[in-house]
Amino acid sequence: MISLTRLNGSRFVLNAELIRTVEASPDSVVTLVNGDRFIVAETPEEIVRRAIEYGRALRSMLPPD
């Protein structure tokens, strides 16, 4: 899960695994696999960074091979 900020300043948590696309137009628009869209204050680069960080945190919880 990643924390994001709506343009009105309210914070919410989004399941990063559901993100299909992130666009800048000029505000950042996050589109989910189900078609829902969120306009957020973070830049696309920041959203991608947080999603990667989230994925790394999940993989670090896996038991060793």
mmJSON file of the N, C-alpha and C atoms, coordinates in Angstrom:
{"data_MODEL":{"atom_site":{
"group_PDB":["ATOM","ATOM","ATOM","ATOM","ATOM","ATOM","ATOM","ATOM","ATOM","ATOM","ATOM","ATOM","ATOM","ATOM","ATOM","ATOM","ATOM","ATOM","ATOM","ATOM","ATOM","ATOM","ATOM","ATOM","ATOM","ATOM","ATOM","ATOM","ATOM","ATOM","ATOM","ATOM","ATOM","ATOM","ATOM","ATOM","ATOM","ATOM","ATOM","ATOM","ATOM","ATOM","ATOM","ATOM","ATOM","ATOM","ATOM","ATOM","ATOM","ATOM","ATOM","ATOM","ATOM","ATOM","ATOM","ATOM","ATOM","ATOM","ATOM","ATOM","ATOM","ATOM","ATOM","ATOM","ATOM","ATOM","ATOM","ATOM","ATOM","ATOM","ATOM","ATOM","ATOM","ATOM","ATOM","ATOM","ATOM","ATOM","ATOM","ATOM","ATOM","ATOM","ATOM","ATOM","ATOM","ATOM","ATOM","ATOM","ATOM","ATOM","ATOM","ATOM","ATOM","ATOM","ATOM","ATOM","ATOM","ATOM","ATOM","ATOM","ATOM","ATOM","ATOM","ATOM","ATOM","ATOM","ATOM","ATOM","ATOM","ATOM","ATOM","ATOM","ATOM","ATOM","ATOM","ATOM","ATOM","ATOM","ATOM","ATOM","ATOM","ATOM","ATOM","ATOM","ATOM","ATOM","ATOM","ATOM","ATOM","ATOM","ATOM","ATOM","ATOM","ATOM","ATOM","ATOM","ATOM","ATOM","ATOM","ATOM","ATOM","ATOM","ATOM","ATOM","ATOM","ATOM","ATOM","ATOM","ATOM","ATOM","ATOM","ATOM","ATOM","ATOM","ATOM","ATOM","ATOM","ATOM","ATOM","ATOM","ATOM","ATOM","ATOM","ATOM","ATOM","ATOM","ATOM","ATOM","ATOM","ATOM","ATOM","ATOM","ATOM","ATOM","ATOM","ATOM","ATOM","ATOM","ATOM","ATOM","ATOM","ATOM","ATOM","ATOM","ATOM","ATOM","ATOM","ATOM","ATOM","ATOM","ATOM","ATOM","ATOM","ATOM","ATOM"],
"id":[1,2,3,4,5,6,7,8,9,10,11,12,13,14,15,16,17,18,19,20,21,22,23,24,25,26,27,28,29,30,31,32,33,34,35,36,37,38,39,40,41,42,43,44,45,46,47,48,49,50,51,52,53,54,55,56,57,58,59,60,61,62,63,64,65,66,67,68,69,70,71,72,73,74,75,76,77,78,79,80,81,82,83,84,85,86,87,88,89,90,91,92,93,94,95,96,97,98,99,100,101,102,103,104,105,106,107,108,109,110,111,112,113,114,115,116,117,118,119,120,121,122,123,124,125,126,127,128,129,130,131,132,133,134,135,136,137,138,139,140,141,142,143,144,145,146,147,148,149,150,151,152,153,154,155,156,157,158,159,160,161,162,163,164,165,166,167,168,169,170,171,172,173,174,175,176,177,178,179,180,181,182,183,184,185,186,187,188,189,190,191,192,193,194,195],
"type_symbol":["N","C","C","N","C","C","N","C","C","N","C","C","N","C","C","N","C","C","N","C","C","N","C","C","N","C","C","N","C","C","N","C","C","N","C","C","N","C","C","N","C","C","N","C","C","N","C","C","N","C","C","N","C","C","N","C","C","N","C","C","N","C","C","N","C","C","N","C","C","N","C","C","N","C","C","N","C","C","N","C","C","N","C","C","N","C","C","N","C","C","N","C","C","N","C","C","N","C","C","N","C","C","N","C","C","N","C","C","N","C","C","N","C","C","N","C","C","N","C","C","N","C","C","N","C","C","N","C","C","N","C","C","N","C","C","N","C","C","N","C","C","N","C","C","N","C","C","N","C","C","N","C","C","N","C","C","N","C","C","N","C","C","N","C","C","N","C","C","N","C","C","N","C","C","N","C","C","N","C","C","N","C","C","N","C","C","N","C","C","N","C","C","N","C","C"],
"label_atom_id":["N","CA","C","N","CA","C","N","CA","C","N","CA","C","N","CA","C","N","CA","C","N","CA","C","N","CA","C","N","CA","C","N","CA","C","N","CA","C","N","CA","C","N","CA","C","N","CA","C","N","CA","C","N","CA","C","N","CA","C","N","CA","C","N","CA","C","N","CA","C","N","CA","C","N","CA","C","N","CA","C","N","CA","C","N","CA","C","N","CA","C","N","CA","C","N","CA","C","N","CA","C","N","CA","C","N","CA","C","N","CA","C","N","CA","C","N","CA","C","N","CA","C","N","CA","C","N","CA","C","N","CA","C","N","CA","C","N","CA","C","N","CA","C","N","CA","C","N","CA","C","N","CA","C","N","CA","C","N","CA","C","N","CA","C","N","CA","C","N","CA","C","N","CA","C","N","CA","C","N","CA","C","N","CA","C","N","CA","C","N","CA","C","N","CA","C","N","CA","C","N","CA","C","N","CA","C","N","CA","C","N","CA","C","N","CA","C","N","CA","C","N","CA","C","N","CA","C"],
"label_alt_id":[null,null,null,null,null,null,null,null,null,null,null,null,null,null,null,null,null,null,null,null,null,null,null,null,null,null,null,null,null,null,null,null,null,null,null,null,null,null,null,null,null,null,null,null,null,null,null,null,null,null,null,null,null,null,null,null,null,null,null,null,null,null,null,null,null,null,null,null,null,null,null,null,null,null,null,null,null,null,null,null,null,null,null,null,null,null,null,null,null,null,null,null,null,null,null,null,null,null,null,null,null,null,null,null,null,null,null,null,null,null,null,null,null,null,null,null,null,null,null,null,null,null,null,null,null,null,null,null,null,null,null,null,null,null,null,null,null,null,null,null,null,null,null,null,null,null,null,null,null,null,null,null,null,null,null,null,null,null,null,null,null,null,null,null,null,null,null,null,null,null,null,null,null,null,null,null,null,null,null,null,null,null,null,null,null,null,null,null,null,null,null,null,null,null,null],
"label_comp_id":["MET","MET","MET","ILE","ILE","ILE","SER","SER","SER","LEU","LEU","LEU","THR","THR","THR","ARG","ARG","ARG","LEU","LEU","LEU","ASN","ASN","ASN","GLY","GLY","GLY","SER","SER","SER","ARG","ARG","ARG","PHE","PHE","PHE","VAL","VAL","VAL","LEU","LEU","LEU","ASN","ASN","ASN","ALA","ALA","ALA","GLU","GLU","GLU","LEU","LEU","LEU","ILE","ILE","ILE","ARG","ARG","ARG","THR","THR","THR","VAL","VAL","VAL","GLU","GLU","GLU","ALA","ALA","ALA","SER","SER","SER","PRO","PRO","PRO","ASP","ASP","ASP","SER","SER","SER","VAL","VAL","VAL","VAL","VAL","VAL","THR","THR","THR","LEU","LEU","LEU","VAL","VAL","VAL","ASN","ASN","ASN","GLY","GLY","GLY","ASP","ASP","ASP","ARG","ARG","ARG","PHE","PHE","PHE","ILE","ILE","ILE","VAL","VAL","VAL","ALA","ALA","ALA","GLU","GLU","GLU","THR","THR","THR","PRO","PRO","PRO","GLU","GLU","GLU","GLU","GLU","GLU","ILE","ILE","ILE","VAL","VAL","VAL","ARG","ARG","ARG","ARG","ARG","ARG","ALA","ALA","ALA","ILE","ILE","ILE","GLU","GLU","GLU","TYR","TYR","TYR","GLY","GLY","GLY","ARG","ARG","ARG","ALA","ALA","ALA","LEU","LEU","LEU","ARG","ARG","ARG","SER","SER","SER","MET","MET","MET","LEU","LEU","LEU","PRO","PRO","PRO","PRO","PRO","PRO","ASP","ASP","ASP"],
"label_asym_id":["A","A","A","A","A","A","A","A","A","A","A","A","A","A","A","A","A","A","A","A","A","A","A","A","A","A","A","A","A","A","A","A","A","A","A","A","A","A","A","A","A","A","A","A","A","A","A","A","A","A","A","A","A","A","A","A","A","A","A","A","A","A","A","A","A","A","A","A","A","A","A","A","A","A","A","A","A","A","A","A","A","A","A","A","A","A","A","A","A","A","A","A","A","A","A","A","A","A","A","A","A","A","A","A","A","A","A","A","A","A","A","A","A","A","A","A","A","A","A","A","A","A","A","A","A","A","A","A","A","A","A","A","A","A","A","A","A","A","A","A","A","A","A","A","A","A","A","A","A","A","A","A","A","A","A","A","A","A","A","A","A","A","A","A","A","A","A","A","A","A","A","A","A","A","A","A","A","A","A","A","A","A","A","A","A","A","A","A","A","A","A","A","A","A","A"],
"label_entity_id":["1","1","1","1","1","1","1","1","1","1","1","1","1","1","1","1","1","1","1","1","1","1","1","1","1","1","1","1","1","1","1","1","1","1","1","1","1","1","1","1","1","1","1","1","1","1","1","1","1","1","1","1","1","1","1","1","1","1","1","1","1","1","1","1","1","1","1","1","1","1","1","1","1","1","1","1","1","1","1","1","1","1","1","1","1","1","1","1","1","1","1","1","1","1","1","1","1","1","1","1","1","1","1","1","1","1","1","1","1","1","1","1","1","1","1","1","1","1","1","1","1","1","1","1","1","1","1","1","1","1","1","1","1","1","1","1","1","1","1","1","1","1","1","1","1","1","1","1","1","1","1","1","1","1","1","1","1","1","1","1","1","1","1","1","1","1","1","1","1","1","1","1","1","1","1","1","1","1","1","1","1","1","1","1","1","1","1","1","1","1","1","1","1","1","1"],
"label_seq_id":[1,1,1,2,2,2,3,3,3,4,4,4,5,5,5,6,6,6,7,7,7,8,8,8,9,9,9,10,10,10,11,11,11,12,12,12,13,13,13,14,14,14,15,15,15,16,16,16,17,17,17,18,18,18,19,19,19,20,20,20,21,21,21,22,22,22,23,23,23,24,24,24,25,25,25,26,26,26,27,27,27,28,28,28,29,29,29,30,30,30,31,31,31,32,32,32,33,33,33,34,34,34,35,35,35,36,36,36,37,37,37,38,38,38,39,39,39,40,40,40,41,41,41,42,42,42,43,43,43,44,44,44,45,45,45,46,46,46,47,47,47,48,48,48,49,49,49,50,50,50,51,51,51,52,52,52,53,53,53,54,54,54,55,55,55,56,56,56,57,57,57,58,58,58,59,59,59,60,60,60,61,61,61,62,62,62,63,63,63,64,64,64,65,65,65],
"pdbx_PDB_ins_code":[null,null,null,null,null,null,null,null,null,null,null,null,null,null,null,null,null,null,null,null,null,null,null,null,null,null,null,null,null,null,null,null,null,null,null,null,null,null,null,null,null,null,null,null,null,null,null,null,null,null,null,null,null,null,null,null,null,null,null,null,null,null,null,null,null,null,null,null,null,null,null,null,null,null,null,null,null,null,null,null,null,null,null,null,null,null,null,null,null,null,null,null,null,null,null,null,null,null,null,null,null,null,null,null,null,null,null,null,null,null,null,null,null,null,null,null,null,null,null,null,null,null,null,null,null,null,null,null,null,null,null,null,null,null,null,null,null,null,null,null,null,null,null,null,null,null,null,null,null,null,null,null,null,null,null,null,null,null,null,null,null,null,null,null,null,null,null,null,null,null,null,null,null,null,null,null,null,null,null,null,null,null,null,null,null,null,null,null,null,null,null,null,null,null,null],
"Cartn_x":[0.848,0.0,0.892,0.463,1.205,0.269,0.827,0.061,0.159,-0.994,-1.052,-1.913,-1.839,-2.565,-3.474,-4.755,-5.677,-5.356,-5.835,-5.546,-6.13,-7.162,-7.744,-6.961,-5.865,-5.013,-5.313,-6.405,-6.714,-5.819,-5.402,-4.508,-5.332,-4.861,-5.486,-4.417,-4.753,-3.814,-4.343,-3.453,-3.83,-3.03,-3.688,-2.997,-2.195,-0.876,-0.004,-0.086,-0.514,-0.613,-1.769,-2.663,-3.809,-3.563,-2.384,-2.094,-1.839,-2.565,-2.349,-1.45,-1.799,-0.984,-0.904,0.151,0.314,0.688,-0.085,0.145,0.242,0.948,0.973,0.24,-0.863,-1.652,-2.4,-1.905,-0.615,-0.589,-1.766,-1.762,-1.542,-1.083,-0.854,-2.176,-2.412,-3.625,-3.205,-3.703,-3.432,-4.67,-4.492,-5.592,-5.358,-6.411,-6.315,-6.785,-6.518,-6.899,-8.412,-9.2,-10.657,-11.215,-10.317,-10.741,-10.912,-10.918,-11.014,-9.805,-10.032,-8.956,-8.88,-7.665,-7.41,-6.47,-6.824,-5.935,-5.227,-3.89,-3.122,-2.053,-1.56,-0.562,0.844,1.139,2.483,2.796,4.068,4.491,4.466,4.378,4.454,5.726,6.83,8.094,8.021,7.378,7.227,6.306,5.246,4.314,5.026,5.787,6.538,7.554,8.255,9.241,8.573,7.419,6.71,6.227,5.76,5.294,6.456,7.611,8.793,9.216,9.222,9.574,8.617,7.346,6.332,6.629,6.919,7.231,8.468,9.477,10.694,10.405,9.57,9.22,8.491,7.606,6.901,7.866,8.773,9.726,10.674,10.959,11.858,11.199,9.89,9.176,9.116,9.512,9.462,10.512,10.191,11.193,12.328,13.523,14.656,14.381,14.953,14.792,15.49],
"Cartn_y":[-1.174,0.0,1.235,2.25,3.512,4.642,5.629,6.784,7.877,8.445,9.517,10.659,11.799,12.998,13.488,13.606,14.21,15.7,16.342,17.767,18.646,18.16,18.939,18.772,17.981,17.801,16.57,15.875,14.675,13.518,12.732,11.606,10.324,9.397,8.081,7.054,5.795,4.708,3.883,3.579,2.883,1.595,0.536,-0.724,-0.56,-0.492,-0.236,-1.341,-2.531,-3.63,-3.444,-2.514,-2.262,-1.147,-0.528,0.583,0.051,0.613,0.282,1.329,2.624,3.689,4.879,5.665,6.938,7.955,9.042,10.06,11.438,12.34,13.747,14.523,15.203,15.88,17.12,18.167,18.349,17.743,17.539,16.869,15.377,14.699,13.254,12.507,11.63,10.819,9.358,8.685,7.263,6.504,5.6,4.766,3.347,2.761,1.406,0.385,-0.879,-1.937,-2.017,-1.538,-1.567,-0.307,0.618,1.832,3.044,2.851,3.989,4.9,6.211,7.188,8.076,8.418,9.338,10.424,11.677,12.801,13.121,13.111,13.253,14.334,14.783,15.858,15.366,14.096,13.575,13.513,13.624,13.504,12.029,11.771,10.368,9.676,10.392,9.811,9.387,10.212,9.892,8.694,8.628,7.498,6.197,6.237,5.052,4.665,5.646,5.366,4.66,5.164,4.552,3.149,2.945,1.613,0.616,1.05,0.18,-0.142,0.871,0.676,-0.329,-0.212,-1.135,-2.561,-2.729,-4.055,-4.657,-3.836,-4.32,-4.759,-3.999,-4.353,-5.695,-5.924,-7.211,-8.353,-8.173,-9.241,-9.543,-8.544,-8.776,-9.668,-9.801,-10.642,-12.105,-12.399,-13.783,-14.627,-15.883,-16.754,-17.025,-17.273,-17.576,-18.843,-18.904,-20.09,-21.29],
"Cartn_z":[0.0,0.0,0.0,-0.731,-0.753,-0.348,0.32,0.765,-0.296,-0.665,-1.658,-1.13,-1.824,-1.405,-2.528,-2.237,-3.215,-3.332,-4.365,-4.568,-3.472,-2.78,-1.678,-0.376,-0.419,0.746,1.571,1.295,2.079,1.637,2.614,2.366,2.258,1.436,1.344,1.014,1.215,0.968,-0.201,-1.136,-2.36,-2.49,-2.908,-3.167,-4.455,-4.341,-5.486,-6.536,-6.144,-7.093,-8.078,-7.805,-8.684,-9.698,-9.661,-10.568,-11.975,-12.94,-14.351,-14.99,-14.82,-15.406,-14.462,-14.658,-13.958,-15.029,-15.111,-16.135,-15.491,-16.164,-15.768,-16.846,-16.454,-17.493,-17.015,-16.486,-15.825,-14.427,-13.794,-12.488,-12.706,-11.683,-11.79,-11.696,-12.661,-12.701,-12.594,-11.561,-11.344,-11.795,-12.754,-13.234,-12.743,-12.162,-11.633,-12.664,-12.417,-13.349,-13.55,-12.584,-12.728,-13.39,-13.793,-14.481,-13.585,-12.267,-11.35,-11.546,-11.391,-11.546,-10.317,-9.953,-8.847,-9.332,-9.03,-9.318,-8.01,-8.048,-6.814,-6.955,-5.795,-5.749,-6.067,-5.795,-6.023,-7.524,-7.854,-9.252,-9.667,-10.97,-11.412,-10.925,-10.918,-10.462,-8.998,-8.175,-6.75,-6.558,-7.331,-7.231,-7.612,-8.699,-9.126,-8.061,-7.481,-6.44,-5.256,-4.842,-3.712,-4.045,-5.271,-5.677,-5.699,-6.18,-6.189,-4.762,-3.914,-2.498,-1.837,-2.144,-1.617,-2.082,-3.381,-3.913,-3.264,-3.058,-2.399,-0.966,-0.276,1.103,1.134,0.176,0.117,-0.142,-1.101,-1.431,-0.273,0.546,1.672,2.736,2.687,3.655,3.221,1.989,1.498,2.209,2.475,3.09,2.1,2.593,1.698,0.882,-0.302,-1.169,-0.613],
"occupancy":[1.0,1.0,1.0,1.0,1.0,1.0,1.0,1.0,1.0,1.0,1.0,1.0,1.0,1.0,1.0,1.0,1.0,1.0,1.0,1.0,1.0,1.0,1.0,1.0,1.0,1.0,1.0,1.0,1.0,1.0,1.0,1.0,1.0,1.0,1.0,1.0,1.0,1.0,1.0,1.0,1.0,1.0,1.0,1.0,1.0,1.0,1.0,1.0,1.0,1.0,1.0,1.0,1.0,1.0,1.0,1.0,1.0,1.0,1.0,1.0,1.0,1.0,1.0,1.0,1.0,1.0,1.0,1.0,1.0,1.0,1.0,1.0,1.0,1.0,1.0,1.0,1.0,1.0,1.0,1.0,1.0,1.0,1.0,1.0,1.0,1.0,1.0,1.0,1.0,1.0,1.0,1.0,1.0,1.0,1.0,1.0,1.0,1.0,1.0,1.0,1.0,1.0,1.0,1.0,1.0,1.0,1.0,1.0,1.0,1.0,1.0,1.0,1.0,1.0,1.0,1.0,1.0,1.0,1.0,1.0,1.0,1.0,1.0,1.0,1.0,1.0,1.0,1.0,1.0,1.0,1.0,1.0,1.0,1.0,1.0,1.0,1.0,1.0,1.0,1.0,1.0,1.0,1.0,1.0,1.0,1.0,1.0,1.0,1.0,1.0,1.0,1.0,1.0,1.0,1.0,1.0,1.0,1.0,1.0,1.0,1.0,1.0,1.0,1.0,1.0,1.0,1.0,1.0,1.0,1.0,1.0,1.0,1.0,1.0,1.0,1.0,1.0,1.0,1.0,1.0,1.0,1.0,1.0,1.0,1.0,1.0,1.0,1.0,1.0,1.0,1.0,1.0,1.0,1.0,1.0],
"B_iso_or_equiv":[0.0,0.0,0.0,0.0,0.0,0.0,0.0,0.0,0.0,0.0,0.0,0.0,0.0,0.0,0.0,0.0,0.0,0.0,0.0,0.0,0.0,0.0,0.0,0.0,0.0,0.0,0.0,0.0,0.0,0.0,0.0,0.0,0.0,0.0,0.0,0.0,0.0,0.0,0.0,0.0,0.0,0.0,0.0,0.0,0.0,0.0,0.0,0.0,0.0,0.0,0.0,0.0,0.0,0.0,0.0,0.0,0.0,0.0,0.0,0.0,0.0,0.0,0.0,0.0,0.0,0.0,0.0,0.0,0.0,0.0,0.0,0.0,0.0,0.0,0.0,0.0,0.0,0.0,0.0,0.0,0.0,0.0,0.0,0.0,0.0,0.0,0.0,0.0,0.0,0.0,0.0,0.0,0.0,0.0,0.0,0.0,0.0,0.0,0.0,0.0,0.0,0.0,0.0,0.0,0.0,0.0,0.0,0.0,0.0,0.0,0.0,0.0,0.0,0.0,0.0,0.0,0.0,0.0,0.0,0.0,0.0,0.0,0.0,0.0,0.0,0.0,0.0,0.0,0.0,0.0,0.0,0.0,0.0,0.0,0.0,0.0,0.0,0.0,0.0,0.0,0.0,0.0,0.0,0.0,0.0,0.0,0.0,0.0,0.0,0.0,0.0,0.0,0.0,0.0,0.0,0.0,0.0,0.0,0.0,0.0,0.0,0.0,0.0,0.0,0.0,0.0,0.0,0.0,0.0,0.0,0.0,0.0,0.0,0.0,0.0,0.0,0.0,0.0,0.0,0.0,0.0,0.0,0.0,0.0,0.0,0.0,0.0,0.0,0.0,0.0,0.0,0.0,0.0,0.0,0.0],
"pdbx_formal_charge":[null,null,null,null,null,null,null,null,null,null,null,null,null,null,null,null,null,null,null,null,null,null,null,null,null,null,null,null,null,null,null,null,null,null,null,null,null,null,null,null,null,null,null,null,null,null,null,null,null,null,null,null,null,null,null,null,null,null,null,null,null,null,null,null,null,null,null,null,null,null,null,null,null,null,null,null,null,null,null,null,null,null,null,null,null,null,null,null,null,null,null,null,null,null,null,null,null,null,null,null,null,null,null,null,null,null,null,null,null,null,null,null,null,null,null,null,null,null,null,null,null,null,null,null,null,null,null,null,null,null,null,null,null,null,null,null,null,null,null,null,null,null,null,null,null,null,null,null,null,null,null,null,null,null,null,null,null,null,null,null,null,null,null,null,null,null,null,null,null,null,null,null,null,null,null,null,null,null,null,null,null,null,null,null,null,null,null,null,null,null,null,null,null,null,null],
"auth_seq_id":[1,1,1,2,2,2,3,3,3,4,4,4,5,5,5,6,6,6,7,7,7,8,8,8,9,9,9,10,10,10,11,11,11,12,12,12,13,13,13,14,14,14,15,15,15,16,16,16,17,17,17,18,18,18,19,19,19,20,20,20,21,21,21,22,22,22,23,23,23,24,24,24,25,25,25,26,26,26,27,27,27,28,28,28,29,29,29,30,30,30,31,31,31,32,32,32,33,33,33,34,34,34,35,35,35,36,36,36,37,37,37,38,38,38,39,39,39,40,40,40,41,41,41,42,42,42,43,43,43,44,44,44,45,45,45,46,46,46,47,47,47,48,48,48,49,49,49,50,50,50,51,51,51,52,52,52,53,53,53,54,54,54,55,55,55,56,56,56,57,57,57,58,58,58,59,59,59,60,60,60,61,61,61,62,62,62,63,63,63,64,64,64,65,65,65],
"auth_comp_id":["MET","MET","MET","ILE","ILE","ILE","SER","SER","SER","LEU","LEU","LEU","THR","THR","THR","ARG","ARG","ARG","LEU","LEU","LEU","ASN","ASN","ASN","GLY","GLY","GLY","SER","SER","SER","ARG","ARG","ARG","PHE","PHE","PHE","VAL","VAL","VAL","LEU","LEU","LEU","ASN","ASN","ASN","ALA","ALA","ALA","GLU","GLU","GLU","LEU","LEU","LEU","ILE","ILE","ILE","ARG","ARG","ARG","THR","THR","THR","VAL","VAL","VAL","GLU","GLU","GLU","ALA","ALA","ALA","SER","SER","SER","PRO","PRO","PRO","ASP","ASP","ASP","SER","SER","SER","VAL","VAL","VAL","VAL","VAL","VAL","THR","THR","THR","LEU","LEU","LEU","VAL","VAL","VAL","ASN","ASN","ASN","GLY","GLY","GLY","ASP","ASP","ASP","ARG","ARG","ARG","PHE","PHE","PHE","ILE","ILE","ILE","VAL","VAL","VAL","ALA","ALA","ALA","GLU","GLU","GLU","THR","THR","THR","PRO","PRO","PRO","GLU","GLU","GLU","GLU","GLU","GLU","ILE","ILE","ILE","VAL","VAL","VAL","ARG","ARG","ARG","ARG","ARG","ARG","ALA","ALA","ALA","ILE","ILE","ILE","GLU","GLU","GLU","TYR","TYR","TYR","GLY","GLY","GLY","ARG","ARG","ARG","ALA","ALA","ALA","LEU","LEU","LEU","ARG","ARG","ARG","SER","SER","SER","MET","MET","MET","LEU","LEU","LEU","PRO","PRO","PRO","PRO","PRO","PRO","ASP","ASP","ASP"],
"auth_asym_id":["A","A","A","A","A","A","A","A","A","A","A","A","A","A","A","A","A","A","A","A","A","A","A","A","A","A","A","A","A","A","A","A","A","A","A","A","A","A","A","A","A","A","A","A","A","A","A","A","A","A","A","A","A","A","A","A","A","A","A","A","A","A","A","A","A","A","A","A","A","A","A","A","A","A","A","A","A","A","A","A","A","A","A","A","A","A","A","A","A","A","A","A","A","A","A","A","A","A","A","A","A","A","A","A","A","A","A","A","A","A","A","A","A","A","A","A","A","A","A","A","A","A","A","A","A","A","A","A","A","A","A","A","A","A","A","A","A","A","A","A","A","A","A","A","A","A","A","A","A","A","A","A","A","A","A","A","A","A","A","A","A","A","A","A","A","A","A","A","A","A","A","A","A","A","A","A","A","A","A","A","A","A","A","A","A","A","A","A","A","A","A","A","A","A","A"],
"auth_atom_id":["N","CA","C","N","CA","C","N","CA","C","N","CA","C","N","CA","C","N","CA","C","N","CA","C","N","CA","C","N","CA","C","N","CA","C","N","CA","C","N","CA","C","N","CA","C","N","CA","C","N","CA","C","N","CA","C","N","CA","C","N","CA","C","N","CA","C","N","CA","C","N","CA","C","N","CA","C","N","CA","C","N","CA","C","N","CA","C","N","CA","C","N","CA","C","N","CA","C","N","CA","C","N","CA","C","N","CA","C","N","CA","C","N","CA","C","N","CA","C","N","CA","C","N","CA","C","N","CA","C","N","CA","C","N","CA","C","N","CA","C","N","CA","C","N","CA","C","N","CA","C","N","CA","C","N","CA","C","N","CA","C","N","CA","C","N","CA","C","N","CA","C","N","CA","C","N","CA","C","N","CA","C","N","CA","C","N","CA","C","N","CA","C","N","CA","C","N","CA","C","N","CA","C","N","CA","C","N","CA","C","N","CA","C","N","CA","C","N","CA","C","N","CA","C","N","CA","C"],
"pdbx_PDB_model_num":[1,1,1,1,1,1,1,1,1,1,1,1,1,1,1,1,1,1,1,1,1,1,1,1,1,1,1,1,1,1,1,1,1,1,1,1,1,1,1,1,1,1,1,1,1,1,1,1,1,1,1,1,1,1,1,1,1,1,1,1,1,1,1,1,1,1,1,1,1,1,1,1,1,1,1,1,1,1,1,1,1,1,1,1,1,1,1,1,1,1,1,1,1,1,1,1,1,1,1,1,1,1,1,1,1,1,1,1,1,1,1,1,1,1,1,1,1,1,1,1,1,1,1,1,1,1,1,1,1,1,1,1,1,1,1,1,1,1,1,1,1,1,1,1,1,1,1,1,1,1,1,1,1,1,1,1,1,1,1,1,1,1,1,1,1,1,1,1,1,1,1,1,1,1,1,1,1,1,1,1,1,1,1,1,1,1,1,1,1,1,1,1,1,1,1]
}}}
